[in-house]
Amino acid sequence: MATRDSEEQRKQFGKWLREHRAVLGINQTEAGRRAGMSRTQWTRLERGESGTRRENIPGIAKAIKTDLLETYRRAGYAPPVREVEIPDFVERLNALPLSARNDLAVMIDALCRKYARQRK
């Protein structure tokens, strides 16, 4: 059984979908086709009767031409974690002032100790 929060979230997501679809001037059948789902699935989303799987979010965002990260958030999912590109990260880290690098070193050391204790 769904909680009120999840029901309310589904309804808000459905309203948001409907508004964006209407702005594009497309019907539910076309929105579903663009998202890779049936009209019935799309209709259930708009009515707040159903949630969606995480893997459907990119198709939904594309169908209604919305920001992908915003669509994840509206659907109740955390956006995927972007992998840090190590060379870029190191370059940006080295560009920080020494005091910031020292602060980060203290925080990283604390995290390392925390996770080392959890593994025991």
N, C-alpha and C positions, 0 to 999 in steps of 0.2 A: 504494500500500500504506500502510495506517495505521501510525502509530507506536504503541509501547506506551502512551505517555502519552495519546494520543487514545483508544485502546481502553479504557484504564482510566477515563478521564474519561467516556466514553460509558456504561460499566457503572455508574459511580457515579451518573450522571444518571438512568439507567434505574431503579436501585434507589430513588433519591429520588422519582421519579415514581410508582413502584409503591406506596411507603409512603404517599404523600399520597392516591393514588387509593383505597387500602384504607381509610384513615381516613374518607373520604367515603362509603364503601360502594357505589361504582359499579364496573361492569365496564369492560373495555377498550373495548368497543363504545361505551358511553356517554361515556367519557372522550374517545375519538377524535371522536365527534360534537360534543361541547362545544368541542373544540379546532379543529374544522373539518378534520379529517383522517379517514382510514379506520381501522378497527380494526387492519388489517394494519400500517399505519404506526405506530400507537400501540404495538402489540405489539413491533415491531422496536426502537422507542425504549426500551421497558422492558427488553428483553433486552440492550441495549447493542450491537445488531447494526448500528445506524444512528444517525447524528447527525441533527440537524434544521436546517432553514434558519432564519436569523435572523428572517425575517418570521413564522415559526410561533410564536415565543416568547410573544407576547401571548395568543394563543389557548390555548396550553398552560397558562400561568399562570392564566388565567380558568377553564379546565376543572377544575383541581385546587385552585382558590382559594388560590393562593400569591402571595407578593409578586413583582411583576414584575421588579424589579431583581435579586432573589435567583434568579429563574428564569433570567434572562440569564446570571448568573454561573455557576450550576450547569451550564448548557448549554455553557459555554465561550466565551461572548460578553461583550464589554464592553457595559455598558448604553448606550443612546443618550445622547448629550450633550444636556443640557438647555440650550436657548438662554437666554442671559442677557438679562433684560429691562433695557434700558439705564437707564430712570429709576429703577428699584428698585436697580440696581447702583450708580449714582452716589449715591443717597441713603445706601446702606449704606457706601460708600466714604467719604463726607464725615462719617459718624458715627464713623469710626475716630479714634483719637488721632493727633496730628500725627506722632509718631515712626513709627507704622505706615504712615501715608500716605507718608512719606519713604522708608521701606524699599520699599514697593510701587513708587514712582516709579523707584528705582534698578533694581529687577528688570525693570520694564516697559521702561526704557531699554536694558538689556542684551539683552532679547528682540528689541526693534526692531533693534538693531545686528546681532544674530545673523542674523535673517531677511533683513535688507538685504544682508548678505554672501552669503547663499545664493542670492539672486536674480541676482547678478552672474555 
